[in-house]
Amino acid sequence: MSYLKGNLHVHTLYSDGHFEPADMAGFYRDLGFDFIAITDHEYMVKQAYFDLFPLEVPGIMVFEGIELEPVYIYYHHTLQIKGDTEMLHVLCHPDSYRINIREVNKRIALFNEKGPGPIDAVEVTNKGFYTKFYDTDEIPLPKIASDDAHDEHSCGLTWIEVNAPREKDAILRAIKAGDFELGFISGKRRRKKALVGSGG
């Protein structure tokens, strides 16, 4: 089974991005990505956004997603990404909130209690740049890297490579299990192997 390269945090002109969803998917496809998730901001989108999906773009798999701002975790951005039957929730870029590890875990617990499902992973990037402080076993969940891309220049700065078949639910299950690697292209390339079920 080959690893699939993907990015789970991509914006379009349906919220504060600069391009149509198909254009953003095309940028990633041309960079050699196998999948992306379109995750526009819930407070900005209208019904036309949800009518886009399922979105078929030749050469790349596109997940339907949304970026939530739950009031009960102080409007901390949280991705909700849909597979065919699976759902993935990711706590976004804690570095942008300048919060400590205890507060990250508190927000995860509150979302797990009140949200639409448990937090499955945490971003250890902020707009495509690695934030080492949050890449710790003190946060007992898999850590993902993502671009939070808004235009063609912010695509492909970082990624995950998932050990899964080319099928949406299989990809989401592998992410939940921590069966993926991280990749970065900021300065020199850095890779980190994530152990299956390790939470890191």
N, C-alpha and C positions, 0 to 999 in steps of 0.2 A: 504494500500500500504506500503510495507516495504522499508526502506532506502537501497540504493545500495552503497557499499563501493568501491571507485576507486582512481586511481592516474593518473594524466594527463601529466606527464613529465618523460618519460622513454627512455633511450638510449640503443643501441645494437651495435654489432660489425660492423654494416653498417656505423657507424660513430666512436665515441670514447668510445663506451661501450665494455663490455668484453664477451657478450654472444649473441647467436642467439635470434631473437625476440620471438620465441616460448619458449625458455628457460626462458627468462625474464617474459613472461606471466605465465609460470608455477610456478615460484617463488612467484609471487603475488597471484595466485590461491591458492597455498598451505598456504598462510598467510590469506586466507579468503576474498580476494578481489573479487568483482564482475566484475570490468572492469579496463582496463588501456588504455592509449594512447601511442603508440610508436612514439617518436618525435625526430628522428635523425636529425643531423645538415645538412641543405640544401647544404652548401658549400662542404660537404664531400661525400654525397650520389651519387650513379649512378642510372641508370634506373632500375637495378635489385631490388633496394629498393622499388620502386613504384610497381613493379610487384609482390611483396609479398602480396599485398592487393587485395581483402579482405582476412584477415588472420584468419583462424578458429582454435582456440585452445580449446579443451574440458574443460568446466567448467568455462570459463572466456570470457568476451566480449573484443575484441581488436579493438580500434579505429585507423584509419590511421591518422598520424600527421606528422608534419615537424617543425623543429626549424629554423625560418628565422633570418636573420641578416640585417634588412633594413638599407641601408646607410643613408637614410634621417632622421633616428632617432639615428644616431651615432652608428650604428651596434648593437643596443640594441636587445638582443635576444627576439623573439616573437614566441609563439606557434600558429600554425594553425592546427586545429583538425577538421576532417570531420566526419559528421554523414551520414545518407542516403541522406538527402537534406539540413540539417543545417550545418553551419560552425561556429566554435568558435575560437576567437583570444584572447590570453592571453599575457600580458606584463610580462616577466620573471624577477624574482629575482632582483628588483631594488637595494637591499642591496649590490649586488656584484659590482655595479657601483658607490656606495657611493654618490648617488644624493639626493637632497632634494625633498620635496613634490611638490614644484612648477615645478621643472624639470620633475618629473614623469608626471604631468598633461600636460606639454608642449609636451612631447614625445607621450603621448596618442593622443593629438590633432593633431599632425603632422601625426601620423599613420592613424588616422581617415580621414584626408584630402587626403593622398597620397597612402595609403595602399590598400590591396585587400578587406578590410572590416573593420568595427569598432572594436576597442578593447572592449571586453566584460567583462574581468576580469583581476585582477592583482594578481600575486603571493605575499604572505606575508611570504615566506620561502626562504631560501638560502641553497640549498643542504639538505633539510629536516629539517632545524632548523628555528624556528619561529623568524621573524624580526618584532617586535611589532611596530616600528616606522612607518611602512607603513600600518598598520592596523588601518586606520583612515578614518573618513567620509570626510576628505578633498580630498581624492581620491574617487570620487563619482561612484564607480563601485564595484561589488562583489569581495571579496577577497578569493583566493583559497590557499590551502596548497598542496605542492607536494614534491616528493623526489628528482627529477632531478637524478634519479638512473642510475648508470653505471655498477653496479655489484650486486651480491646477497646480499652483506652486506649493501648496501644502499637502499634496498627495504623495504617498510613498516614502515619507520620512521614517516611518516605523511600521511594524506589521506583526502578525502572529502566523506561525506555520503549524497547522493542525494535523494531527495524525488521525485521519478519518476518511471514509469513503466520500465521494462527491455527492453528498445528499444532506439537505439542510438539517434535519434532526440529528444525524450522525455528527455533524460538525458542532452543533450546540452541545450535545452530550459530551463530546471530547473536551470542549472548553470547560465545562463544569467539572470534569474529572482532572483538569490540569494537564491533559495530554497534548501539549503544544510547546513550541519554542517561541522566543521573542527575537525580533530583529530590529536593528536601528541603523540609520545612515546619517547620524549627526556627528560630524567629525569623522572618526574612524568607526567602522562597523563593529557592533557589539552583539553577541548572541548569548542567550541564557537558556539552558535546557530546563524545562519544567517537568518534574517527575509526576507520573500518573498518581492522582489522588494525594499529592503532597501538600496541596494548598499553597504552593509558592512556586 
